[in-house]
Amino acid sequence: MLVCYGRSHAKTIKILADLLPNENVVILPLLTAKDEFKDEQYEKIDLWSFTSASKLEEAVNIGGEIFFDHHNPHSGIDKLESLRYLGLSYMDSEQFYGKAKWQKKYSEIGRQAFLPINTMESIFREIQPAALITTNSPRAERAAQMVASEICTPGVIFTDLFSGVPYYKMASTYINFLNREAFKCINRLKLVDQKHSRPTFFGNPLFIRIFDALNFDNELCRSSLHRRKVLHIDSHSYLDCISRKSIFRSTEETVSEVNLLREAFEKLGLELVWRPHPAQATDELIERIERVDVSIDFSQIEDLDPRSYRFVVGRNSTALIELLLRGASLIQIDPHTHSDMPLVKMGVASGKLITSTKKIEMFEIEETSFDERVADALNLHPENLIKLQHFLRKGLFVEA
């Protein structure tokens, strides 16, 4: 069984599903993840089929109470689907933690604390999967891995969030990392249960598939030197490596940073284009960004053409690496404070920006080109998919 929440995580899970025999695959795609599997022939299930009508009705009512706190109107998620998911997650979490402890967790980190354990237990009882595959997205995927561990079902977590995810320690039979640098970044925050989990290093299957499919042309990439726009891939939160807490950026902080970036790149004769993370694209924030005279691009990552921009700037290395593979020159923001991979240090990014909410403290750019060293640094070896397929079909079951 493969479980995924969200469109970006679903892209990784979809590649993993392709490495398995179709008749052996059951997929639980949640919310926007369903879009990635609309035309696929795999057996698909949803949370609602394993929930009684009375519990679903209660979930819709509870979901309605917290709907406007958590539903993103730009996500494209059906309202009833969102109400059910929010309500079920809230009810299950309260039952798992106990009312007092849950209220404290929910007041501190909101939906990041969701843990639909009870619903996942129902699914495991019915499906009885031989193994579980997820990414390291929190909430539903985490709940699935916890249930699998409890009943000794072998599992593997694919870390497609390299900053790690706070509030829980990853635990599974296996945890796969992009490379040893990614493992160090997550492990230094003590977010890996090394006692009960074994690391593997098959690389990121999505990155390998993109790299394998592209005919990378450095001449075409160099044409971006004449582009006059910079694309800012924003994120609504990041994991601080000092406090080991997720930092959720306010509207004021986001607008301030966008304005700083706009001014910095204007001095270089470049125009900033802002691409918000879907979770932060509120009407209020969009209106505020428009007021500082910055263009906005709502495209999905896979629909962007990074070669039409002089630079792509952002914090999140997952999105940045995907764009790098399609021709982007990267500038990473604050790599020293947030717990993501140091792309400049690895020779993958062209520069770095050190910021505060009041000023840009350091701005360094050094031209880099995509070559074999970058491919090695990112573990982009096509043979990894062959090894991974063998592992998923045999090793995961035999060695576990």
Secondary structure, DSSP 8 states (H G I E B T S, - for coil): -EEEESHHHHHHHHHHHHTS-GGG-EEEEEGGGGGGGTT--SEE--GGGGS-HHHHHHHHHHHHHHHHHH--TTS---HHHHHHHHHHHHHHHHHHH-HHHHHHHHHHHGGGG---HHHHHHHHHHH--S-EEEES-STHHHHHHHHHHHTT--EEEE---TT--TTS-B-SSEEE-SSHHHHHHHHTTT-B-TTT-EEE----HHHHHHHHH----HHHHHGGGG--EEEEE--SEEEBTTT-SEEE--HHHHHHHHHHHHHHHHTTT-EEEEE--GGG--HHHHHHHHHTT-EE----GGG--GGGSSEEEES-HHHHHHHHTTT--EEEE-TTTBSS--TTTTT--SEEEEE-SS-EEEEEE------HHHHHHTT--THHHHHHHHIIIIIHHHT-
